[in-house]
Each structure stands twice: as structure tokens, then as C-alpha cells.
């Protein structure tokens, strides 16, 4: 009996892995449909990386768990800065937990193709990104964040700047904002603009 169970373990593991992969693919498919049905494309673009106007974030490339937490925080009111109250909250309020999970899974699957690091002299914004320790949590060039942090490479400049200012003033307090606030108090408005300009150019 024990030998039979042991022999079956690899098969069980394979089936479990296959089931998880199938579930993930199904969630992504449902999320893709929801992305259009709920009108996400109207602000963030059909490809989730070409917002229709300044100030809206690019979503493609963001980690799925980060997106999940942000959607939940907007729905609960934990995140209430910027455009989240008037624009996002009415949409997210009607989403079930399963729909939020499917959307996050889909957006998390939209990975940007890796590109080579830019060469040449470092820009003031890049230098600040390194010296102000932004790199420690958001990763090299803002592409490989720690868990719970967003990838911010190539993000909309106006959106990045607005989030930094809101974290500094305390208007945004959800997620990792409390960890960022002490850092933002070391950065003045001109420096924030330089960092936002740099990150918006990273491909």
C-alpha cells in the first residue's frame, strides 16, 4: 500500500501542477474579458501600457499580487488618492473577489519584453534613483521590485510624480507607502521630477 502511494506521488504532483497552470490560464482569460467589459481599456489602453491621457498608470508589467492588493485597497477605501475615488472606485465597487483576482492575474501576465540597459552618462534622475535608495525596493532600473512593490520602469511620468507627492504628503497611505514616506521626505520637488522623468524613459 505504502509503495503504491509513493509511486503515485509524482503523478499527483504533475496533475496538481497542471491543474494550477490550467486555473491560472483560465483566470487570465477571464481577466482579459473583464478588462474590456469593465472599461479598463478606456483609461489604461487596449494593451494596458498606453494610457489614453497623462496621469493614468501603465498596468502591463506590474506584478499580479501588487495589482490585486491595489484593487482591493481601492474597493475598501484604503487607497483613496488621486483618481482612485472618482474614477476607479465606482468600477471596482461592483467587482467580486473572484473578478478582482482574475483581473490581477491577467494584468500580471502582461510581461514587458526585457531590454538592454541604457548606455552613456547617468541622468540626474537615474543618479537620484540609486542614491535615494529607490533601487533597493523597486529593483535595477525599476524593473525587478521586491514583493509588494510595483515595477515602475516606463511608467507615465505624471502618474509617478503624483504618487511620490501623495506618499510624501500622506495622501496615499496604502500598501508600502509607509515604507516609502521616510525616503520621500529626503527628496524635494525638483528631485522627484527628475526621478519621474528618468523612470518614464526606461524601456
Secondary structure, DSSP 8 states (H G I E B T S, - for coil): -HHHHHHHHHHHHHHHHHHHHHHHHHHHHHHHHHHHHTTTHHHH-TTSSS-SSTTS---TTS-HHHHHHHHHHHHHTS--STTIIIIIHHHHTT--HHHHHHHHHHHHT----------SS--HHHHHHHHTTHHHHH-GGGSS--TTS---TT--HHHHHHHHHHHHHTS--STTHHHHHHHHTT--HHHHHHHHHHHHH--
